[in-house]
């Protein structure tokens, strides 16, 4: 397991332009590999939470922020996180298409 990724929870998320998106409030792990695969991002206030992929090129910068290769708008328009934070196969496909992780 990638120790850097396990430390993502509680850290601010910065988009590719250096703009703060929100804070990671939870990490969702793959049931088979037990690797962290999705971060739950809270933009603050009463706004809905959204998923971000925690696979490279996502990284933790020297200041402790999680840097993602997406625009803030893309993250805030990603599928919303259900209350139970479970990523179903259908939701996973939606997320993969939203973030262009599949062809």
LINQUI-V149342 format. One record per run of one state. SS is the DSSP state (helix for helix, strand for strand, loop for the rest). FROM is the first residue (numbers start at 1). TO is the last residue. If there is no record, write none. Layout:
ss | from | to
SS | FROM | TO
SS | FROM | TO
This chain:
ss | from | to
loop | 1 | 2
helix | 3 | 6
loop | 7 | 11
strand | 12 | 14
loop | 15 | 19
strand | 20 | 29
loop | 30 | 35
strand | 36 | 42
loop | 43 | 48
strand | 49 | 53
loop | 54 | 58
strand | 59 | 60
loop | 61 | 65
strand | 66 | 67
loop | 68 | 71
helix | 72 | 76
loop | 77 | 79
strand | 80 | 80
loop | 81 | 88
helix | 89 | 98
loop | 99 | 103
